[in-house]
Amino acid sequence: MPVPHLLYSTPDGEIREETRLQALAFGGKPLEARDLIPLPDGVTLSMMPDRLAVGLKKTGERQVLAASRGWAVAALLPIGYTRTLLPEYEKVPETEPLPFFGYSAVASINGELYVAAVKTDDPHKWHPRSFPRKKLEHAVHAKLEAFPENRVVRQHAHCALDYSCPTASNLFLERWEMAIAVSPGCNARCIGCISKQEEEDLISPQDRLDFIPTVEEIVEVAVPHLESAEEAIVSFGQGCEGEPLMQWKRIERAIMAMRAQTKQGVININTNGSNPRWLQRLYDAGLDTIRVSTISGHPETYTAYYRPIGYRFEDVKESLKRAHEEGLYTSINLLCFPGMIDREREIEALLALARETGLRLIQLRNLNIDPEVLLPRMPDLDSMGKALGMKAFIETLRREIPEVALGNFTRPIQRAQAQPSEL
C-alpha cells in the first residue's frame, strides 16, 4: 500500500509535502492509507501556529521539521464527516492554545490530499455552497427591514454574516433548521465552550448573546418559519448562547403561543438536559424533539468536561427518559474526541445510556478544542481502557444498537403520541 506522506504549511501558508517522511497521527501513530479518505468537498486546510510538523523516517525515527520550514497542518472538516485521528505535532514552548477548531490528521498519497475521517451524514444542508453569500446578504437585509425592532433577527443576522452559522442563516433563507437564541446565562462551564471562556488564554470564537428576547420577538419570527419553510425546524439552544433551560418559562410561553397559531413544523431544543422538571413543562407545551449535549455516557467523563452547576449526570439521563416516554424524538449531540470517546469504558457507557433512555439518534460532532487544553482536564485515559479507534467505535454502535440512528444533524420529525403506560 502507498505510504501517506507528511504535509506542512510554510510561513506564508503554502501547503507542501515532505516525501521522505511518513505522516503521523496524534500520539505518534503512523498514518496508513486505510486510515484516510480523499479530501472531501468543503474541507478547509489549516496551519497549526507554533506547532512543528512531525513525521516518521523510513528507519522508524521521528523527525521534527525546523520552525523555519513552517508549521504542522490539519484539516477542518465540513459537518457530515466525523474525524477519526488528530494530527501529530510538537508544540513550541510557552505558546498560546490553539483556536477552537476540530483539527483532523491529513497526509498526501501520490500527490493527492487525504484526511482521517469517515462520512456519517449527507452534508448538503450544511455545505458552504448551500449558503451563497450574495443571496444570504440580500435575505438578511430584507428580514431586517421587515422586522426592524426584533432583536432575534438582529442577533442572527450577526451570526449568519460574521460567523457563517447555518442555523442562523436558515432564519433568513426560510428553510430547514432555524436558530432562536434565548439565554445569555448557563449552568455549566464547558471546557470547550465557544461563546464564553473563564480562562484568560482561551479565546471564545463567538460572542455570547447579551439580551433575553421577549416571547413576542420569538413568536414573530418562528411562526412564519413553521408554517412555510421547507422541512421546518425552529430550534432553541445555539452556539451563541448559554443554556436555553435557564429561560425555560419564556420558552414554554413561546411554544404555547406558536402552537396556538400553527401545528406545522418541528419545535426543537438543543440543551444540556440539566433539569427534567423544567423540560417536562416544555414537553407539555408542545416540544417535538430534543437534542442533549454530552461528551460521554459515563458520569466521571461528563462531569470533568461540563463542570455542571447545580445538576448531575443523572438529571441528564432522566430528561432523556422522560422525553422518550412523552413521544419526543430524542437525540444526543455527542462531542467526539478520538482516543477518548472510542475507549472501552466510554463505549460501554454510551451503549448503556442509549438503551436506558430509549435514544433515537446519536449526532456525532467533532469536538473543537486544543488537545493540550482538553486532556489535562479530563480523567486519565488509561482508566478508560483500550482505545479501539473511531471506525471500530462507529461500527460497534451500529452493531450493538441498530435501532439508534447515527448522523450529524437534527431530523425534522414531529412528536409522536405518547404510549399509555401499562397498569
N, C-alpha and C positions, 0 to 999 in steps of 0.2 A: 504494500500500500504506500502511496506517496506520503512524504513527511511534511506536516504543516510547518511552515517557516515563521520566524519571529517578524512581527511588524512593529515599527516605532514611528514616532512623529518627530520631524525636525523642529527646531525652534520656531520656524515660520509656518508650521502647520502642515507641511507636506508629509504624506504617509509613504514610508519606504519599507522595503523588505530586506531582511538580513538572511541570505540563503545559507549561511554557514551555521545557523543556529535554529534548533527546533523550538517552536513556541511552547510556553508553559502556561498552566492554569494556576490560580491562587493555591498556595500550599506546596508548590513545586511539582505538580503532576504534569508529565509530558502530554501535550495535546496529540491526539490521534485523529486521523481522518474521520473515523466513525463517531467522534465527538461533535462534529461540525456539520453545518448546513450552509449552502451558498447564502451570501449576504442578502436578506430579504429587502424588498422594496419598502422604503420608508425608514430604514435604519439611518442613524447618524454616527459617524466615527468621531471619537472624542480624544483629544490629548489629555493625559493624566498629569497635571502640572506637579513638578517636584517629585515625580515617581520615575525612577530609572527603569528602562526596559531590561528584562532578564530573559535569556534563552539558554538552551542546552546544547553543548558541544557534542560532536559525534563520540567523544571519549566518555561522555556521561557527566562532564563537569559543567556546573553553572557558570555562565558568563554574564556579567553586568555591563551594559553599554555605558560609555562615558557620558556625562551630562552634556558635553559639547556636541554630541550627536543628536540629542533631543530627549524625548520622554516616552514612557510607555503609552500605549494606545488601547482604547477599548471601544466597544460598540454600545450604543444606546438603542435598545430595541423598540420598535413600534408595539403598541398594545395588540395582543393577539399572539404574541410569541413569548415563551417563557424561557428565561435564562437558565442554563444548566451548569455553567462554570464561570468563575470570575477570573480576570486577568492577573497574572503574576507581575510583581514589580518589587523594587527596592526603594524604600522611602528615604528621601534626603532628610537628615536630622533636623528637628525643630522647624518643621514646615506646617502650614495650615492644613486642617482637614479638607478632604475633597468635597466639592459641591454635592448636593443631594441628587445624584443620578444613579441609575441602575447599570453599573459597569459590567459588561459581558466580555469574555475572552474572545479574541479574534486571531486569525492567522491567515497566511497565504499558502495556497496549494496550486502549483503550476501557474503562478502569476494571477490567480483569481482569489478574491477575498471571501473568507468564511467566518462564521461565528458559532459559538457554543450555545445553541438554542434549539427549541422544538416549537412547532406551530401548534397552538392549543385552542384557537378560535378563528372565526372569519373576521379579519381586521377592517373590512371595508368601511364600516361606520365610524371608525376611529382613525382612519388613514388621513394624513395631511391633505391629500388631493381631494378628499370629501369636503374640505373647508377652504375653497378658493378665496384668496384674500380680498379681492375686489368685491365679490358677491357678499362676503361676510361684512365688510365695511359698510356697504350700501344697506344691508339688512339692519345692522346696528344703528346707523343714523336714522333710519326710518322708524325703528322702535322707540328710540329716544325722543323723537319728535311726537310720536303717538302717545307716549307716557312720560311727559317731561318731569313730573313730580314723583315718579315711582323709583325709590332707592334700590329696589331689587334689580330693576332694569339697568340702572347706572353701575351697580356693583358688578354685574355680569358682563356689561359692556367692557369694563376694565379687564376682567378675567379673559374674555374672548379675544380682545385685541392685543393685550400685553402678555398674556400667558398662553395663548392658543389653547385654552381649555375647551375640549369638545362638548361637554355638557352645558357649559355657559354659552357656547356658540349655537347650540341647538335651540336655545330660547329664541334667538333671532332668526335662525333659519327655519323655525317652526316645524321641527320633525324630531322623532326619536326621543332619547332621554334628555330632559331639560332640567338644569340646575335651579334650585332655590336655596340659597344660603340664609340661615336664620339666627345662628348663635355665635357670638363673639367669645363666649366662655366655654371651658372644658373641664371635665373631671378626671382627666388622665394627663400624664406628662410623657408622651411617647418619645422614645429616643430619636426616632426619625421624623418627628412632626415637621411638615413642610410649611406651616404658617406661623409657628411660634416656638422659639427655642430659648431655654433658660441660660445656656452656657454661652459666654461671650464669643468663643471661637467657632461656634456653629451658627451659620447664617441661613435663615429660612429663605427659600427661593420665592415665596409668595407673601403678600400682605394679608394679615388676618382681617376679616370683617370687623368693622368698628361701630356697627349700629344694630339694632333689633328691628326688623321690618314689622309693620302693622299687619294684622290679618287682612285688611283691605288691599294692601300692596301685594301680598302673596296671592290672594284670590284673583286679583285683577289680571295678572299675567298667567296664572295657572289654568284657569277655566278655558280660555280660548285654545290653549295648547291641548288640553284633554279632549276637547270637542273636535278639533280639526287636524291635529298633527298626525303624520304617518307614524304608526307604532308608538303612540304617545305614552311617555312616562314623565310624570312630574316627580322630581327626586330631591328630598331633603337630605342634607348632610354632604357637604362638598369640601374640597381641599382648602378652600379659602376661609373656612370657619372652624370652630371648635367642635363640641359635641352637640348635635341638634336636640338631644333629650333635655338639655338644660333649658330649652324653650318648649317643653312638651305641651304646656297649656295652650300656647299660641298655635302650635302645630295642630293640636286637637280641634281648636275652633276653626282653623283654616280648612282642615279636611272635611269637617261637618258642613262648612259653607260651600266647599267645592261640590260635595256630593248632593247638596240640596239643589244645585244647579245642573249637574250632569252626572250620569252614571258611566260615561265613556272614559276610556283611557285607564292608565295604571298609576296609582299613587305609591311611591316607594320611599323608604328611609334607609340611608346609609348611617350606621350607628355603631357605637361600641357595645350596645346591648346591656348597659350597666344597671338599668332599673326595670325589672319585669313589671312592676305595678304601673309605672308611667307608660310603658309600651302597651300594656293591656288597654289603657284608655285610648290609645291610638288605634289599636285593633278594633275596639268597639266603635270608634268614629268612622272607620271605613278604609283603613290602610290595606293595600293589596299585597305588597311584597316588602321584605326586609332583607338587608344585607348587613351582616355583623362583621366587623373588622377583628381579625385575630392574627397572631403570628404563630400560633400553636394550639394544640388541643390539651397541652399539659399546663397546669396552673403555675408551676415554677417558671417556665419559659415565658408564659403570658405576662406574669407579674413583673418580671425583670424588664421586659420591653415597654409595657404600657404604664407601669408605675401608677396604678389606679388610686384615685382619691375617693374614699367612701364607698367602694364596692369591691366585690371579689369575682374571681373567675366563675364561681358557682352561680352568681347572678346572671352572667352572660349565657351560661347553659340554660338556665331557667327561662330566660327571654326567648331563646330559640325553641324550646319545648312548647311554650305557650303559643308562640306564633304558629307552629305546626298544628297544634290542636285547634286553633281558630281558623285554619284553612288558608293561611297565607303561604305564598311561595317563598321558601326560606333559603338563604344562601349565606356563605361566609366569604369575606374578602381576605384571602389567605396571603399574607406577606411572606414571600418566598426568598430565603437566603440559602443558596447551595452550600452544602457542607454542614447545615444545621437542620433545616426542615426535613432533609432526607435521611436523618439518623433513625436508628431502630426505635428508640423510645418515642420520638416525635411522630413517627408513622403510626405506631400502635395507639398513641393518644388521639391522633386525628381520626383514625378509624372508629375508635370508641365514641368520640364526640359526634361524628356523623350518625352513627347507629342510635345513640341515646336520644338525639334531638330530632330525628326524622328529617335530616337535612336533604334538600333537593338539589343544590348546586354548590360546587366549590369554584369560586372565581380566583384563579391563580394570578398573583400580582407581584412583579419583581420589586423587591424592597430597595428603594433609592437611598443609599447610605454608604459612607466610607467604612469598609470592613474594620478598620482600626479604631473607629468610633463605636461601632456596634459590639464587636466581640468581647472587649474587656468588661462590658456592662452586662453580659449575658452569663448564664450558668456555664460551667466548664463543659466543653463539647464532649470530652471523653465520658462524662457522666450520662450522656445521651445514647451511648452505644455506637456501633459502627455506622459510618456514612455509606449508604448503598448507591448513591448517585441519583440525580434528578430524573433520569429516564426510568430507572427502576422504581423510584418513588411514584411517578405518574402511572406506570404500569400496575403497581400494587393497588393503587386506589381504584383503577378501572376493573381490576380483577376481584377485589375484596368487597367493594361497594358499588356494583354496577348500576344500582338504582339511583345513584347520585351522579348528576351530570358534572363534567369538568369543562371549564371555559374561562373566559376573561371578562364577560360583560353581563350586565343585568338583563333579564329576559322580560319582554312585555306581556306578562301573564297575569290576568286578573285573578282576584281571590276566589277560591273555591268555597262551596258551602261546607261549614264545619260539620263533621260527623257527630251525631249524638253519642254520648258515652253510654256504655252498657251498664245496666243496673245490676 
